[in-house]
Structure formats: structure tokens, C-alpha cells
Amino acid sequence: MKIIEKKADLKIEINKLRNFSKTIGFVPTMGALHEGHISLITSSKNDNDITIASIFVNPTQFNDKKDYQRYPRILNDDVKKLEEAKCDILFIPTEEEMYPEEDNRQFDFGNIDKVMEGKFRPGHFRGVALIVSKLFEIVTPDRAYFGEKDFQQVAIIKHLTKLMCYPVEIVSCPIIRESDGLAMSSRNMLLNKEEREHVPLISKTLFKARNIAQKMNVEETKNWVIQTINADPFLKAEYFEIVNDTSLESINNWSQKGEKVGCIAVHVGNIRLIDNVRFYL
């Protein structure tokens, strides 16, 4: 695996690959890699000649400086995992490399960046759009891979790709879960032992909600999820919304057209976890 730190060096490498008509799959990450990330690498390797991963903890998508400082950074472990997964190229730029000067670009995502994560993390998706646009312009991938745990982020990136006319296919990959159902996340490693014992309730509640939705209306289902999570003294639900999977508009009844996704954010001490499930009704 080649490790590259400079944009110019990566562009030279990519030009060489393009001269040989190689297809490129791209997996952008913030590091602290887990099996969910590795599943994206595997998908990319299955679909493309060359797989490029990036590791960059992007400061512009954190609306809380403490959260940015807390975010786990374990580069040596990440490199080993990517080597074992047979990733071809790893791009690890510095902040100065990605943001040599202030970038004031704004993006119009309509309403999809103003609900759920956008409502509670103002500026977050602008930061995501900034770094993804920069990376797409450097890497020029044929396909880019993202996990469905960050469901709203995937919707934003699909919108960004259309908005900026990037010739990139966005591939969303299934959530990878621990054996107890907890959605894999880099933030999980920040949980202490006691917190870790309580967080499987998040996914268990979501999956149970899919069943009870057969007997409850949308509002009753949402209230039941919030109450169930908040009944655990270690957990505090920030939001639970059931939305159309394309427009991200909240649904009012199960008969509305389109696929439906239940999205949740939960605070566990200082750590914030998200998850989602699809509702089939």
C-alpha cells in the first residue's frame, strides 16, 4: 500500500493510473477504522481496479471543538488494517494541505441539511460537503463508498454530487453491527465499560419499533422509541424521526409513499451515537 501525504503527489499517481484506464474506488474516512470501514474497502475492491482510502479528521464538520479534540486518532492501527484489507493507496493529508486558506463556499441542499443532524449540529453538513468536494476533486474517483449508518450524510453527498456535476457514483453500503446489535462507529471506542453495556438498547429499540409500528401510528411509534431510550439512565435521546428516504421529510402516516427510515441520535455521557433502521409497512 502506498501512503501519500501531498495532493500533488496523489494527483501524479492518479494520472498514471488513468493512463492505464484503471477504475478508481474511493473510501474517505476520519480514521479510527472498524469493520464497517473495512467492508467499504472490500466493496470498492470488488468493483474497481484500484482502491484509495483517505484518513483526515475534518475540523470544519465539528460544531463542538471538544468533540473534535476527543475524536480518536490511531493512525498506526489504521494503516495495519488497511494493509490487511489490501487497500492500494492511503491519502493522509494535514489540515494545512486540505485547507491552505479559508474556504467560504456555501452549498444549497434545500431542506435536507436542516433536519435531524443538521438541526442539532449547525454547520456540520457544510463541513462535510467542503471536505468531500475537495477530496473528489483530488481523487476523481469512479465510485465513492459510504456507510448507511450516516444515512443523512449519504443523502447530502448524493445531492452534492448532482449539484457539483461530479462524475462519481455514490455507493451506500449496509450498516455493520457488533454481535449485540450496536452499529459500529469510531466513537464506540470512547465508551467506558458501563456505558458500553447500555448502548445496545439503541438498536434493540429501533428493531422493536419496526414491529410495534404494525399496531401504532407514526407519532405513537416515535414517542415509544424516545420513552424507551430515555428510561435507561445512561441514555438520552436527542431526536428520533421517521422520514422519507429520499426527501428526508418527516412522515405523518404509514400510508405515505416512499421508503421510510427511522433515524436516531442518542447521548451517552459525553458521547453522541447515531443509528437508523428502515421501516417496511
C-alpha positions in Angstrom: 0.0 0.0 0.0 1.3 3.4 -1.0 1.0 6.2 1.6 0.7 9.7 0.2 0.6 12.9 2.1 0.5 15.6 -0.6 -2.3 16.5 -3.0 0.2 17.0 -5.9 1.8 13.6 -5.3 -1.6 11.9 -5.2 -2.6 13.6 -8.5 0.5 12.3 -10.2 -0.2 8.8 -9.0 -3.8 9.0 -10.2 -2.8 10.3 -13.6 -0.5 7.3 -14.0 -3.5 5.0 -13.2 -5.7 6.8 -15.6 -3.2 6.4 -18.4 -3.7 2.6 -17.9 -7.5 3.1 -17.9 -7.8 1.9 -14.2 -11.1 2.4 -12.4 -10.8 4.0 -9.0 -12.9 3.4 -5.9 -12.6 5.8 -3.0 -13.3 5.4 0.7 -13.0 8.7 2.6 -12.7 8.3 6.4 -11.7 10.1 9.5 -9.7 7.1 10.8 -10.3 5.0 13.9 -11.2 2.3 11.5 -13.5 -0.6 12.3 -15.1 -3.5 10.4 -17.7 -1.1 8.9 -14.9 0.8 7.2 -13.2 -2.4 6.0 -16.5 -3.5 4.5 -16.4 -0.4 2.3 -12.8 -1.2 1.3 -13.9 -4.7 0.4 -16.9 -3.4 -1.7 -14.6 -1.0 -3.5 -12.0 -3.7 -4.3 -14.8 -5.9 -5.7 -16.0 -3.1 -8.0 -12.8 -1.3 -9.1 -9.2 -1.9 -10.2 -7.7 0.4 -7.6 -9.0 1.4 -4.1 -7.9 4.6 -2.5 -8.7 5.4 1.2 -8.2 8.7 2.9 -7.8 9.5 6.6 -8.5 13.1 7.7 -10.2 14.3 10.8 -12.0 17.2 9.2 -12.2 20.2 11.6 -14.9 22.0 9.6 -17.6 19.4 10.2 -17.3 19.6 14.0 -19.5 22.2 15.7 -18.0 21.3 19.1 -14.2 21.8 19.5 -14.1 19.3 22.4 -15.7 16.7 20.2 -13.0 17.4 17.5 -10.3 17.1 20.1 -11.8 13.9 21.6 -12.2 12.1 18.2 -10.0 9.0 18.3 -6.8 9.1 16.3 -4.9 5.8 15.9 -3.1 6.1 12.6 -0.7 3.1 13.1 -3.6 0.7 13.8 -5.5 2.1 10.8 -2.6 1.6 8.5 -2.3 -2.0 9.5 -6.0 -2.6 9.0 -5.9 -1.1 5.5 -2.8 -3.1 4.6 -4.5 -6.3 5.7 -7.6 -5.3 3.6 -5.2 -4.8 0.6 -6.1 -1.1 0.1 -3.9 0.2 -2.7 -3.3 3.8 -1.7 -3.8 5.7 1.5 -4.0 9.5 1.4 -3.3 11.2 4.8 -3.1 15.0 4.3 -2.6 17.5 7.0 -5.0 20.3 7.8 -2.7 22.8 6.1 -2.8 20.6 2.9 -6.6 20.4 2.8 -7.3 24.0 4.0 -4.3 26.2 2.8 -6.6 29.1 3.0 -10.2 29.8 4.3 -12.8 28.2 2.1 -16.1 30.2 2.3 -18.1 28.1 -0.2 -21.7 27.6 0.6 -24.0 24.8 -0.7 -27.7 24.8 -1.2 -29.1 21.4 -0.1 -32.7 22.6 0.2 -34.2 21.3 3.4 -32.2 18.0 3.8 -29.3 19.6 5.7 -31.6 21.5 8.2 -33.3 18.5 9.8 -32.1 15.8 12.2 -28.3 16.1 12.3 -28.4 19.5 10.6 -30.8 20.8 13.2 -28.7 19.7 16.2 -25.2 20.2 14.6 -25.4 23.5 12.7 -22.7 23.8 10.1 -21.9 20.1 10.2 -23.0 19.3 6.7 -21.4 22.3 5.2 -18.1 21.0 6.6 -18.8 17.5 5.2 -19.6 19.0 1.8 -16.4 21.1 1.8 -14.1 18.2 2.5 -15.9 15.7 0.3 -15.8 18.2 -2.6 -12.1 18.8 -2.1 -11.4 15.1 -1.9 -13.5 14.3 -5.0 -11.6 17.0 -7.0 -8.3 15.5 -6.0 -9.0 11.8 -6.3 -11.5 12.0 -9.2 -12.9 8.5 -8.3 -15.3 6.5 -10.4 -17.1 5.4 -7.3 -17.1 6.5 -3.7 -18.3 4.4 -0.8 -20.1 5.5 2.4 -21.8 3.6 5.2 -25.6 3.8 5.7 -25.1 4.4 9.4 -24.6 8.0 8.4 -27.8 7.9 6.4 -28.4 11.7 6.2 -24.7 12.3 5.3 -25.1 9.9 2.3 -28.2 11.8 1.2 -26.2 15.1 1.4 -23.3 13.6 -0.6 -25.6 12.3 -3.3 -27.1 15.8 -3.5 -23.6 17.4 -3.6 -22.6 15.1 -6.4 -25.5 16.2 -8.5 -25.1 19.9 -7.5 -21.4 20.0 -8.5 -21.8 17.6 -11.5 -19.1 15.2 -10.2 -18.9 12.1 -12.4 -18.9 9.9 -9.3 -21.2 7.0 -8.5 -22.1 7.2 -4.8 -22.4 3.7 -3.3 -24.1 3.3 0.1 -23.2 0.2 2.0 -25.2 -1.6 4.8 -24.6 -0.8 8.5 -22.2 -3.3 10.1 -23.2 -4.1 13.6 -21.5 -5.6 16.6 -22.7 -9.0 17.8 -25.1 -7.3 20.3 -26.6 -5.1 17.5 -24.7 -1.8 18.2 -23.9 0.0 15.0 -20.1 0.1 14.5 -18.8 3.6 15.0 -15.4 5.1 15.7 -17.0 6.8 18.7 -17.8 3.4 20.3 -14.1 3.2 21.5 -14.7 6.3 23.6 -17.4 4.5 25.7 -16.4 3.2 29.1 -17.3 -0.3 30.1 -20.5 0.6 31.9 -21.7 2.8 29.0 -20.9 0.1 26.5 -23.2 -2.3 28.4 -26.2 0.1 27.9 -25.8 1.2 24.3 -27.1 -2.0 22.6 -30.6 -0.7 23.8 -30.4 1.8 20.9 -30.5 -0.8 18.1 -32.8 -3.1 20.0 -35.3 -0.3 20.4 -35.2 0.5 16.7 -35.7 -3.0 15.6 -38.6 -3.5 18.1 -40.1 -0.3 16.8 -40.3 -1.8 13.3 -42.6 -4.5 14.8 -44.8 -2.3 17.0 -45.3 0.1 14.1 -47.7 -2.5 12.8 -50.0 -1.6 15.7 -49.1 2.1 16.3 -49.3 5.2 14.2 -46.2 7.2 13.4 -46.5 9.6 16.3 -47.1 6.8 18.8 -44.1 4.9 17.4 -41.8 7.9 17.7 -43.0 8.6 21.3 -42.4 5.0 22.2 -38.9 5.0 20.9 -38.0 8.2 22.8 -39.5 7.0 26.0 -37.8 3.6 25.8 -34.4 5.1 25.3 -34.8 7.8 28.0 -36.0 5.1 30.5 -32.3 4.0 30.6 -30.4 6.3 33.0 -27.3 6.1 30.8 -29.0 7.2 27.6 -30.7 10.5 26.5 -32.4 10.6 23.1 -31.7 13.8 21.2 -34.1 13.0 18.4 -35.9 10.2 16.7 -37.5 10.9 13.3 -39.2 8.7 10.7 -38.5 10.2 7.3 -38.9 9.6 3.6 -35.6 8.1 2.5 -35.2 10.5 -0.5 -36.6 13.8 0.6 -35.8 13.3 4.3 -39.2 14.9 5.1 -40.9 13.6 8.2 -43.8 11.3 7.5 -47.1 11.7 9.3 -48.7 8.4 8.5 -47.6 5.0 7.3 -49.6 5.2 4.1 -47.4 8.0 2.6 -45.5 7.0 -0.5 -41.8 6.2 -0.5 -39.5 4.1 1.7 -39.3 5.1 5.3 -36.3 5.3 7.6 -36.2 5.8 11.4 -33.1 7.9 12.4 -32.0 8.4 16.0 -29.3 10.3 17.9 -28.5 9.4 21.5 -26.2 10.9 24.1 -24.3 8.5 26.3 -22.4 10.7 28.7 -20.2 13.0 26.5 -20.5 10.7 23.5 -23.2 11.0 20.8 -24.2 8.0 18.8 -26.5 7.7 15.7 -28.3 4.8 14.1 -31.1 4.1 11.8 -33.4 1.3 10.5 -35.8 1.0 7.6 -39.5 0.6 8.2 -41.3 -1.8 5.9 -45.1 -1.1 6.0 
